Amino acid sequence: MAKPSPRAARVVAAGKLLYGDTRWQSPLARLTGLSPALLQKIGDGTRAITDDVDRKVAKALITEAGRMRLTADKVNEIAGRILQSMED
């Protein structure tokens, strides 16, 4: 098995951060529009990552980060309402 490139290591790190150390390929594939098989090969170092793949991953991660920020804001708002209702 070949060692993944630094570019591939970033993709793997992002997938694991979002979806856990195992089974990250399928959800990241859905997010990026890439195939799980391609992400598996990139992750194990048997396939080089292209500029196109890097770009797709980066754009998808930026979009997902924005979605997560909105979700975190909503959760924070709900928590604030819960605490305020306890003070009333």
C-alpha positions in Angstrom: 0.0 0.0 0.0 1.3 3.4 -1.0 1.5 6.3 1.5 -1.2 8.9 0.9 0.1 12.3 -0.4 -0.2 15.4 1.8 -3.1 16.4 -0.4 -4.8 13.1 0.2 -4.0 13.2 3.9 -6.0 16.5 4.1 -9.0 14.9 2.4 -8.8 12.0 4.8 -8.4 14.2 7.8 -11.5 16.3 6.8 -13.6 13.1 6.2 -12.6 11.7 9.6 -13.2 15.0 11.4 -16.7 15.2 10.0 -17.7 11.5 10.0 -15.4 9.6 12.3 -12.3 7.4 11.8 -14.2 4.6 10.1 -16.7 4.7 7.3 -16.1 8.4 6.4 -15.8 7.7 2.6 -19.5 7.3 1.9 -20.8 10.4 3.6 -17.9 12.5 2.2 -18.7 11.1 -1.2 -22.3 12.2 -0.9 -21.2 15.6 0.2 -18.7 16.1 -2.6 -20.4 14.2 -5.4 -17.4 11.8 -5.7 -17.5 8.1 -5.5 -16.8 6.2 -2.3 -14.4 4.0 -4.2 -12.4 7.0 -5.4 -12.2 8.3 -1.9 -11.1 4.9 -0.6 -8.3 4.7 -3.1 -7.2 8.3 -2.4 -7.2 7.5 1.3 -5.1 4.3 1.0 -2.7 6.0 -1.4 -3.4 4.0 -4.5 -4.9 6.9 -6.4 -3.5 10.4 -6.7 -5.7 13.3 -5.9 -6.3 15.6 -8.8 -6.9 19.4 -8.7 -10.5 18.8 -9.7 -11.1 16.4 -6.8 -9.3 18.8 -4.4 -11.5 21.6 -5.6 -14.7 19.6 -5.2 -13.7 18.6 -1.7 -12.7 22.1 -0.7 -16.0 23.6 -2.0 -18.1 21.0 -0.3 -16.2 21.5 3.0 -16.8 25.2 2.9 -20.5 24.7 2.2 -20.8 22.1 5.0 -18.9 24.4 7.4 -21.4 27.1 6.7 -24.3 24.7 7.3 -22.8 23.6 10.5 -22.3 27.2 11.7 -26.0 27.9 11.1 -27.0 24.8 12.9 -24.7 25.7 15.9 -26.3 29.2 16.0 -29.8 27.6 16.1 -28.7 25.2 18.9 -27.2 28.0 20.9 -30.4 30.1 20.5 -32.5 27.1 21.7 -30.2 26.6 24.7 -30.5 30.3 25.6 -34.3 30.1 25.5 -34.3 27.0 27.7 -32.1 28.8 30.3 -34.2 31.9 30.1 -37.4 30.0 30.7 -35.8 28.5 33.8 -35.2 32.0 35.2 -38.7 33.2 34.6 
